[in-house]
Amino acid sequence: MTDYYVTAVRYDEKKSHITHVHVRHRNRAELTVGAAMVSSREFVANLISTETANFRTAVWNTDTKVWNGGERIHVVGESFLSTDRNGQVKDNLGELKEFKL
């Protein structure tokens, strides 16, 4: 299965849910992480739900200059993304930075 990192999020105008994410391909064999691609929340949720790809959060470590992988991302409800399986139907990807389109 293909592995990806989610490294940033974009919220709707009300900041009530995630609309898009920065996704980076993680190549385990070569120990590399690709450039950011913008994907919709729904597309990522579909890939997770169909078990087509794995997604984890990741943050850039300014000291070591590498992406540090974080929590595995799950789908809650129909298409909300969360690292916490607490049953709350909302987006929750922790403290990932925000980006603008």
C-alpha positions as CSV (number, residue, x, y, z in Angstrom):
1,M,0.0,0.0,0.0
2,T,1.2,3.5,-0.8
3,D,2.2,5.8,2.1
4,Y,1.6,9.5,2.3
5,Y,2.3,12.3,4.9
6,V,-0.2,15.1,5.4
7,T,1.9,18.1,6.3
8,A,-0.6,21.1,6.2
9,V,-4.3,21.8,6.1
10,R,-6.7,24.3,4.6
11,Y,-10.0,25.1,6.4
12,D,-13.2,26.5,5.1
13,E,-14.1,30.2,5.7
14,K,-15.7,29.4,9.0
15,K,-12.7,27.2,10.1
16,S,-15.2,24.5,10.9
17,H,-13.7,21.8,8.7
18,I,-10.7,20.9,6.5
19,T,-11.3,21.4,2.7
20,H,-7.8,20.5,1.4
21,V,-4.5,19.0,2.6
22,H,-0.9,19.1,1.6
23,V,0.0,15.5,0.8
24,R,3.6,14.2,0.3
25,H,4.5,10.7,-1.0
26,R,6.6,8.7,1.5
27,N,9.0,6.3,-0.2
28,R,10.0,3.8,2.5
29,A,12.6,2.0,0.4
30,E,14.5,5.2,-0.5
31,L,13.8,7.0,2.7
32,T,12.5,10.0,0.9
33,V,9.5,12.3,1.0
34,G,8.2,14.0,-2.1
35,A,7.0,17.5,-2.8
36,A,3.7,18.7,-1.5
37,M,0.6,18.1,-3.6
38,V,-2.8,19.7,-2.8
39,S,-5.6,17.2,-2.4
40,S,-9.2,17.5,-1.3
41,R,-10.3,16.2,2.0
42,E,-12.8,14.0,0.3
43,F,-10.2,12.4,-2.0
44,V,-7.9,11.5,0.9
45,A,-10.9,10.2,2.9
46,N,-11.8,8.0,-0.1
47,L,-8.3,6.5,-0.4
48,I,-8.2,5.7,3.3
49,S,-11.7,4.2,3.3
50,T,-11.0,2.0,0.4
51,E,-7.6,1.0,1.9
52,T,-5.8,2.2,-1.2
53,A,-3.3,4.3,0.8
54,N,-2.0,5.0,4.3
55,F,-1.8,8.6,5.6
56,R,0.0,10.0,8.6
57,T,0.6,13.5,9.9
58,A,4.1,14.8,9.7
59,V,5.9,17.9,10.7
60,W,9.2,19.4,9.5
61,N,12.1,19.1,12.0
62,T,14.1,22.3,11.5
63,D,17.1,20.8,13.5
64,T,17.5,17.5,11.6
65,K,15.9,18.8,8.3
66,V,13.7,15.8,7.9
67,W,9.9,15.1,8.1
68,N,9.0,13.5,11.4
69,G,6.0,11.1,11.0
70,G,3.2,11.4,13.4
71,E,-0.2,9.8,14.0
72,R,-2.0,7.6,11.5
73,I,-5.0,9.4,10.0
74,H,-8.5,7.7,10.1
75,V,-11.8,8.6,8.5
76,V,-14.6,9.6,10.9
77,G,-18.2,9.7,9.6
78,E,-18.3,9.8,5.9
79,S,-15.3,12.0,5.1
80,F,-13.8,13.7,8.2
81,L,-10.1,13.2,8.8
82,S,-8.9,12.6,12.3
83,T,-5.9,11.1,14.2
84,D,-8.1,10.4,17.2
85,R,-10.7,7.7,17.1
86,N,-12.8,9.3,19.8
87,G,-16.1,9.0,17.9
88,Q,-16.4,12.8,17.3
89,V,-17.6,13.5,13.8
90,K,-15.2,16.4,12.9
91,D,-11.9,17.0,11.4
92,N,-9.0,16.7,13.8
93,L,-5.4,16.7,12.5
94,G,-3.8,18.1,15.6
95,E,-1.5,21.1,15.2
96,L,-0.6,20.9,11.5
97,K,0.1,24.3,9.9
98,E,-2.4,26.0,7.7
99,F,-1.9,26.9,4.0
100,K,-3.8,29.2,1.6
101,L,-4.7,28.3,-2.0
